[in-house]
């Protein structure tokens, strides 16, 4: 991952994640990965199904991390203010020399600062381990040079004196807007391996565990001594000194004076006034011989201003780049569904079909039971009626031998009732068919014999009464017993559905997302190949750039950092308004006019 991202991006992310804990870094990486996934596969948010994606096609880029920074807030920023910040890229040409000189001074007077610088170069060494190794290195050099004697002994004593300078005090002062508001946090950022304890009035007053600013100040000093090596940060010293009452100022003075000489603590302060306007009592804090320095920030020189305005002047003098034609947005390919999602849907469909079949079977069983109760009632009513006593029981072979010889399918009311209880009638039509067998059998028995007219008429009357007593045939005919062929088809339906779902899932598994995206990736690759290369600057462009840069440097002589930022912002505003101006002479003239208005 480090090789893919590049050292420049890693360094930028490291600079922006000051104060981030492990959970914050994990959340940042997770959010960046999710934004890269949204950019690569936006179609996954248009579907409620789980889809198959190619993880190798998701590339986390710088823009994903920048968007993630805007979306999350680290825990340290939610609980307390973070003072450490790197120098902004805009003002870096103006203040990088001051920052470098301060770091060089601290590396010689404050060993933990050198350890922090070593830690930034080698991530394998922690700050406290690096401090220990630095002290051991000094001791080894000291012992070696003592053994050599002579001049080496004199050099070892100098190293010993340097190693004892554990409490340097730094004051960054100058007129308001001279850059101390940037340098203080940038210095803390360069020494981010050391804990920072703020002593500003807002911090002291916001301490909920203290009843007074003095108690909060003592508490901050105690925490710094316990966490040494550490940094005491006091911004706006002049305003703090003028606002604080005598007791609070005396407490600060006594706490600094009572520190153990070998306790590694750095006092970093800033002030928005020059040294001449500083309170003399406040300046006494920096009169100790422990590497203390009071640096007054001056206006940037011409070389720094030239580097500051170089980029915006070059952009104003250069002709506008040709507009890139936006390629037509191709529709996103349809992603195949994940096998587990297809299997889950097939299982859900099979379960639904099974429930439907069970509900249908229960409904049909209820209908058959009601039909059986109705048919039993009809058969019992016919059996109890004296008119049909002759058809109540089967004909005995000894009583009428010719009946059994002539009738193909004998039938009687008792047999009907027995078949109802068996059960033997899945529908009302089957019951009526057996009722029809009674007059049909009587007709077969008597044939054309005149003596059979009355029995045949009575049998037909029995048939008519049975039909008249039965409920509507269409409602009763809907009932189907479990052995009916229609129910067998319904029982086989869930199995067919499961087989169809299995086939559908296997077809989804055979799909390859790379094949589907091949056409889209090829089109995007051809579109990216049409990007224009940067054009070389013409002599006219170089002359305009030099003219504008010279004017900007000359007309901002003696201006402070905040004033230079205002001039830079005005030039950027002109650049935005003249971005598509083909005649760059006119754009440069507009910029020169803006420079005159900012004087």
N, C-alpha and C positions, 0 to 999 in steps of 0.2 A: 504493500500500500504506500509506503514511503517513497519507493522509486517511482510509482505512478503519479503521486501528487506533486513531487518536486520539492526541493529544499526551500525555494522561495515561498511557496504556499505554507509549508510547515512552519517556517519562521514567522510568517504573518499570523498564522493561527496561534502560535505560542505567545506572540506579543499581545494578541487580543484577549487571551484567556487568563489574564492576571486575576488571581483571586478565585478561580474556578476550582471546585473540589472534584473528586472522582465522579460523583453522581452528576454534577453539572456537565463534565466532559462527555459522559455517556449520553446524557440527554441531547447535547449538541450534535454528537455524531449520529444519534438516532434520528433527530429531526432533519439533518442534512441528507441522510439516506432516504427518508420518506419523501423529501422534496425531489430527489433524483428519481425515485420510483414514479412519482406523479408526472415528472417530465418525460420519462421514457414510456410509460404505459398509462396515459390518462384515461383509457377506456375501461380500466378496472373499476372506476368510480361510477360508471354507467350501468353496472350490472350488480345484482345481488348474489350472484353465484361466485363460487371460488374458481379462479381461472389459473391456467398454466402460464407462467412467465419465464423468460430466459434471464436468469440472474446475471449472466455475463454481459448482458446488454445494458445494465444499469451502471452508469459511471458517475461517481460523486465528484463534482467540480467545485471551483471556487465560488461560483454564484450560489450553489446550494448551501455552502457554509455561511455566506453573507446573509442569505435569507433566514437561515437558522439562528444566527445571532440576533436578528430583529424579533424573532418569535419567542425566545426564552430569556429568562432573567435568572442569573445564578443566585444561589442561596446567600452568598456573601454580600451581594448587592441589595438583597431584600432586607437583611438584618442590620447592616451598617454601611456607612459611606466608604467607598473604595478610593483612596487617595492616589494610588499608583496608576499612572497612565503613560503610554509611550508618547514621544513627540509626534504631533500630527505631521503628515507628509508635506503639508503646505509650508509650515514654518520650519521644517527641518533644516533647510539651507541656512537659516538665520541663526539658529541656536545650537547646532551640532558641535561647533567648536567650543562653546562654553561648557556644554555637557561633557565633552571629552576631557577638557582640562580639569573639571571637578572630579571626574572619575579617576583621573591619573593622580590627583592630589590625595584622594581617599585610599587608593591602593597602596600609597606609601605611608599613610598615617593611620589607617584603620584596617588591620589584617582581615577581619570578616568581609570587608568589601572586596579584597583580593580573592578571598575564597568564593564569593558569589560570582565574580568574573570567571574563575576557574570552573565553577559549576555550569555556567552557560556554555562553556566550551566542551565540557565533558559531563554528560548527563548521568554518568555512573557514580559520581561523587556527590554526596549530600552536603549541605552548607556546614553543618557542624563537623562532619568528617573532614571537609576541606580545611576548616579552620585548624583542626588538630594537626592535619598534615602540614599546613603552613607553619604552625608553631614548631613542629618537629623539624621541619626543614631549616628554620632559623637556628634551632638548637644545634643541629648537626653542623651547620656552617660555622657556628660560634665555637663548637668544640674543636673542629678541624683547624680553624685558624689560630686558636689558642695554642694548640700543639705545635703549629709552625712557628709561633713567636714573632717578634719584631713588628713589622708593618701589618702583618696579618692580625696580631693582637689588637692593634688600633682599629682595624676594620671591624673586628668582631664586637668591640665596644660600641661602635656606631650602630651596628645591626641590633644590638641589645637595646639601645636607646629608641630606635625606631619601633621595635616590638613592644615597647612600653607605652607608646602613644595610643591608648585604647579609647579615649573619649574626645575625639575632635568635635568642634562646634562650627557650623557653617551658617553664614548669613548671606542670603541672596537679596540684595536690595537694589533700588533704582526707581526712577519715576514710574508712575502707574502705566502699565502697558509695555514695560521694557522686556517682558518675557519671563518674569519670575513665576508667573502663574503656570507656565509650561515647564520650566526647568525643574521646579520642586517635584511635581509628580513624575517627571521623566527620570529624575535621579532615584526616586523610590522604585520605579519600574526596573531600572537597571540593577537594583539591589533587592529584587523581589524575594530572594531567599531569606531575608531577615524580616522578622515581625515588626510592624509599624504601630506605634501607639500615638494617637493624635492628642494634642494638648490645647487645641483651639477652644475658644469660649463656647461655641455651639455644642461641641462634643462634651465638654465638662458639664454644661447645663442639662444636656440630654441624658446624663447618667442617672438612671432611675434608682440605682442602689446607693446613691450618696445623697446626703441632706444639704450639702453646700458645695460650691465650686472648689473650695480648698480640699474637702474630703475626696472629691472626684480626682483632683490633681494628684493627691497622695496615692490614691488607688492606682492611677495610671502609672506612676513611677514604680510602685511595687510590682505591678505586672511586668513592666519593662525589665526591671532587675531580675525577676524570676525567669524571664524568657531570654535573657542576654545570651549572645549578642543580639541587640535590637536597635531600633531607631525611634527617637522621639521627634515627632513632627509638629511644628508650631507655625502655621501660616499666619500672615498679617501680624507680625510681631509688634509693629508700632501701634496699630489700633488696639491690639490686645493689651499692651502696656499702658496705653492711655485710658482704656476702659476699666481695667481691673483695679480694684481698690488695693490699699497698701498691704493688707493681710495676704491677699492672693499673690501679689508680687514678691513679698517676703518669703512666702512658702515656696515659690518656684526657685528663688535664689538659694534658700537653705537646702532644698532637695538636691540641686545641682552641686552645691558645695560639699554636701555630705556623702556623695557617691564614693565608693571605694576606688582607689586609683587604678586598680587592675580590672575593673568591671568594663567590658566592652560595650559602650553605649555611644551612639551618634546623635547629636542634637542638630536637626536641620530646621532652619527657620527662613521665612521670607518676609519682606517688607516692601510696601509700595511707596517708599520715600528714599531719598538719597542718604548717604552717610552723614552729610552735614546737617540733615533735618532729623536724624535719629535722636531719641532721648539718650543723654549720656549715661544714665543709669542702666538702660537696656544694653548699651554697647559694652558695659562692664562684664556682661555674660560671656563675651568673646575675647576677653583679655587673658585667658589662660594659655599656658605654653604647651598645649596638648594638640597641636595641629589645627588650631582654630583659624578660620579665615572669614573675613567679611568682604565679599566680592560685590562690587557695584557694577551693574549691567549698563553698558553703554549702547548707543545706537549702532546698528550694524554698519559695517564698512561697505565700500563700493563693490568689493569682490563678493561679499555675501548677498548684497542686493542684486547683483548681476545674476547669480545663480538662482535667486528667488524668482526673478521676473523672466528668466530665460524660456521656460516652457510656455507660458501664456503668450509671450511675444512671438515665439516661433509659430504658435497656432494662429495668431492674428495675421501674420505675414504670409502664411502658406495658403495656397488656393484651396477652395473647398474640394473635398474628395467626392468623386462621382457617386451619386446615390445608387445604392444597390437595389436592384429589382427584387422585390420579395417574391419568392417562388410560391406558386399556388400550393396551398396546404392540402396535402393528400389525406384522404380519409384513413383513419386508423384501422389496421387490420383487426378482424374479429379473432379474439383469442379462444383457444379450445378450453373447455371446462376441465377442471381437475378431476382425475379418476375417482377420488374419494367423494367429490360432490355428485358425480354421476351415479356412483354406487349408492350414495345416501338417497338420492332422488328415486332410484329404482326400488330400493328397500321401502321407501315411503309409499310409492305407488303400489307395490305388492301388499303392503300392510293395509292401505286404503281399499284395495280390491278384496282382500280377505275380510275386512270389516263389512264391506258392502255385501259380499256373498253371505256372511253370517247373518246380517240384518235381513237379507232377502229370504234366507232359509227360515229364520224365526217368523217372519211375516207369513210365509207360506204354511208353516206348521200351524200357526194360529188359524189361518183360513181353513186348513184341512180339519182341524179340531172342531171348528164351528160347523163345517159341513157334516162331519160325522154325528155331532149332536142333533142336527136337523134331520138327517136321514134316520137316525135311531128313533127320533120322536115320530116320524112318519110311519116307519115300519111297525113300531109299537101300537100306534093308533089303528093301523089296518089289521093288526093281529088281534086287537081287542074288540073289533067290530064284529058282531054276530053275523052280519051279511056275508062276511068273507071267511066264515069258518071252514067252508069246503076247500079253500085255498090256503088254510093256515099251516098245514103240515104236509110233508111229502106223501105221495100216494104209495100205499103198501103194495108190493108186487103180488101178494096173495089176494088182495081185494080187487085189483084191476090189472091182470097180466097184460092185456092189450095196450095199456097206457105206456108201459116201459118198452114195448116192442115198436110202437109207432112214433113216440116223441123222441126227438134227437137230444134236446137239452131241457130236461125237466126243471121246473122252478116253482117255489112256493114262498109264502111270506116269512116263515121261520128261517128258511135259507137266506133270504134277503137280510134279515136281522143279524144272522150269524156272520155274514160277509161284511156288514157294516162294522161289527165289533172286531173283525180280524186284523187290521182294516183291509178291505178289498175294493173300495170305491175311491179312487183319487179325485174323481170329478162327479158332478151331478149327472152328466150324460151317461156314464157307465152304470149308475144306479137305475136310470130310466131304461137303459137297454135290458137290464135283468127284469125289470117290471114288465116290459114288453114280452118277455119270454113266457109269462103266465098265460095270456090269451093265445099266444102263438102255439103253446103246447096243447091247450084245450082244442084248438082248431085242428091240430094234427091228430089228436086222439079220436075225435068224432067225425072228422072229414065231412061227408055229405049226409051223414045219418041225421034224420029229423029229430031224434032224441037229444042231439047235442046242441040244439038251438038255444035252449035256456042256459046251459052251462057256459056256452060261448058268449052269450050276451052279458051274463054276470061277470065273466072274466074281463070283458071289455070295459064294463063299468068300474071294476077294480083298477084297471089301467088308467082310466080317466080321473078317478079320484086321487090316485097317486100323483099323477101329473099336476092336478089342481092343487094339491096340498104342498108341493115342492116350491121353494122360493125361486126367484128369477134365475134362469139357467146361466145367463152371462156372468152374474156375480158369483154363483157357485162354481162355475167352470174355471174361474181364475185360480182355484186352489190346485196345487200340484204336490203330489207326494214325493219324498226323497228319491224314490225309485224311478220317477218320471224322466224321460230323456231330456226335457228342457232344463231340469235341475242339474243333470249331469253336465250339460254344456256350461251352465253357470259355474259349476265347481271347477271345470277345466280352464275357465277364463283367467283366474289369477295366475295359474302356472304359465299360460301363454304370455301374460303381461310381463312376468318375471323374465321369461326367455327373451322377449323383445327388448327389455331394459338391459339385459346382459349384452345383447348384440349392439345396442346403441352405445353402451359404455366402452365396449371393445373397439368400436369404430372411432370413438373420441380418443382412445389411447393411441391409435395408430397415427393421429395427426401430429405433425411436427411444426412447432411454432416458427422454427428458423426458415422453413420453406415458405410459410405464409408471409414472413416479414422480408423475404429476400428482395421482392420487387420494391418495397418501400425504402429499404436501406440503400438499394442501388440508386433510386431517384434522389434521395437526400445526398448521397455521395457526389452525384453529378452536379447538384446545386451548389454544394460547398466548393467544388473545384472551380466554380466560376468567380470566386472572390478575387478582387483586384489586389495586386501587390502594391505596397506603398511607393509613391512616385519620388524620384530624386528632386531635390530643391534646385530651382533655377537660380542663376545669378541675381535676377531681379528680386526673387524671394529672399535671398540672403541679404541683399542691401536693405530691404524693408525691415527685416528682422533686426539687423544691426542698428538701424536708425531708431526703431521703437525701443529697443533695449537700452540704448545709450540715453535716450530721453527719459526713460523710466528711472534709470539709476541716477541721473543728474538731478532730476526734480524731486527725488525723495531723499536727498542728502540730509542727514541729521534726524530723520524720522525714526520713531521707536517701532517695536514689533507690531503693536496694535494698529498704528497708523499705516504701516506697510501692508498689513492684512486688509485694511480698508481700500487701499489703492489696488491691491490684487483683486479684490472682489469687484471693483469697478471695471477692471480690464476683463474679467471673466464675464461680466454682464454685457460688455460690448461684444465679446466673442460670441456669445449666444445670439445676440441680435443681428450680427453680421456673418453668421455661420455660412449662409448660402450666397454671400456677396461675391460675384465673380471678379470684380475689380478690387483687388486687395489694397490698392492705393487708397481707395475711399475708406476701407475698413481701418487702415492704419491712421488715417486722418481723424476718424471718429475716436480712435483710441488716444491719439495725442490731445484732442480736445478734452477727453475725459481726464487725462493727466493734469491738464491745466486747471480744471475745475476742482481737483482734489488737493491742490496746493494750499 
